[in-house]
Amino acid sequence: MLILLRDRIGLAILFIMPMILIFVMTLIQDSAFKSLNEKGIPIIFVNEDKDSLGYEVERGLRNSELCAFNNQINGKYITADEAKKAVADGKFLVGIVIPKNATNAIRKNVQELVESAFSTDTIPPNKPQSVDSVEVKIFIDPVTKKSFLTSISSNLREFISGIKTQLMFKTFSDQLAELIPEKSK
């Protein structure tokens, strides 16, 4: 103990070096996290739908501070396969593809739901029910943090449910307009 107390340089190294190490590591991690937060998560987006859902998701991602939105590489719109390759190459952390006819599938499901709500007949048991979903493809770079992925997927669910709600209200109001015609003055 006496030898250790007399060795001031050894004591400094023993106690000060771990504090310096912790300080430096904190600065390094903080700067990496800040740069990702300031720029946003690099996302590549492919809109194969070219309808309400695709445009709504694109608008939402463009306006989001969470992500750095891209739908082109080198000034060229890309396909789903090119987006998958770009994510695999590490150019983007996340790739999102809205498939063709996604909005039409939602419209069809909403129409069937509204028709069954206004129908007085029961649904025949042999009539197949359509699946109430749209498969949005998401490509993920393995280094992407789970919290970022959770945020992006919850935003996508929000966009999809928003479009579905809008379509449902429009379809319900159209059905009601057919059942209850306006009185002319």
Summary of the structure (lengths in Angstrom):
residues: 185
radius of gyration: 26.9
end to end distance: 103.2
largest distance: 105.6
contacts: 468
relative contact order: 0.13
helix: 59%
strand: 13%
